[in-house]
Amino acid sequence: MNRRVLLIIGLVAVIGGHLVSVIQYRVTADAFVREVAFLPPPDITEQPIPQRLQVAAQLMQRWTVQFTVLVAISLAIALASVAARTQGVRALLFACQGATFLIATYADGLWMFAQLTLLIALIIQAHLLFPPRPATALAALAVAAYAVLPRATNVWGNVLLVQTPDRIIGAISYAVGAVVTAHLLHATTHALDAEQRLSQRLNQSVLQLTSANVGFQDYATSAEERSSQEERNRITREVHDSIGYSLTNIVVMMEAAQGLIEVDPSRLRQTLVLARTQAQDALAEVRKTLRALRAASIPRRSARMQLEKLFRTFESATSVTVRVEYRNLFTSPESAIDSVVYRTVQEGLTNAFRHGRATEVMVLFWFDGNGISVSLRDNGVGSQEIKDGIGLRGMRERIEALGGTVHAGCMDGAGFELRVWVPVKRGDVGTTQYQNQTAAG
């Protein structure tokens, strides 16, 4: 349960306990006034009944006002202690509240129920202010003080009724039971709260690890592509430097041969032999470069291979089950659309885990003849209010730039769905169904 909710419940109980104790005190005082005429205390035995009632009413009114004022002071201190920031101030205010309680309950007699109600409010107050063990210790100290400290038997010259030992023991047992119950409830909620905080930290750590894992995948892919491109650039420079040089020499020698046809036929033969040798060297260099290019080039993974790797990594990192149906989509479209589809699935999976707390995600691909549809449905908590974050906004911009559409929203019941459509030229993607329809047409 939320700590704020528990605080509100505790405050309501403390305030209610103070108010109920005043009501109990007043009810008991009124009952005493009605009975005193028939069972008068020793100090007003010789007085007539009307006079007895007047004296008893004045006495009860005086005691009720005193008790009400002390309860009001106790409630004010309780509210101030809840608003205090430091534990030292709270402890000081709680000690003042405990002293006020002992003063209010100093007079013994008919008001045990009101005193017990005020004591229960003090026990709850201790658990609102302090952790379970210190709160229980302070509550037990308050109960012990209430049980041990002596009671007044004569107030303002009036003899009070003294409670019997069995009623006193019953009241103390009731208070001890309240202390134990409050401790168990507080300890349980404290443990649950600690477990919830730990679970939140673990979830945050998993999210960070998942994000880092996805980032490492992106870095590895981009690093692989950069390495391949750098190798191609190097080979291109070598082709330009070596083969370009050889072809330039061949062109120069062929021009020279044209001039030697009539002037010096003997040198013409020699020039042609040199040109042929140069051409053979250039051909050998081309073959060597092509072999190096073939060895250096790394085959680009298809979109489906990249997606399968993404699904496996996501499942192992988050324990979220990913179910995939490619339907009639088998070959990859052009690289720009490959990238959009990959980023869409990546963003959808991350949002399903991070925001939806899903345990299962269904990914569906479909080619309708004009474009690729990608649908991600999860069993998470969903959201009634959809706000485009950085990831969803970037996805929408990329897809709309290609002429596609994006739809995100809750499904009926529970869960969330992300659905996108990207237009594709017919020659850019292959599907068995589409190919069959084309052949039939």
PyMOL commands that set and color helices and strands:
alter all, ss='L'
color gray80, all
select helices_A, chain A and resi 3-36+42-44+49-83+87-104+112-129+132-148+165-263+265-296+303-318+335-354+390-401+426-428+432-440
alter helices_A, ss='H'
color red, helices_A
select strands_A, chain A and resi 154-155+158-159+321-325+360-367+371-378+405-410+416-423
alter strands_A, ss='S'
color yellow, strands_A
deselect
rebuild
show_as cartoon
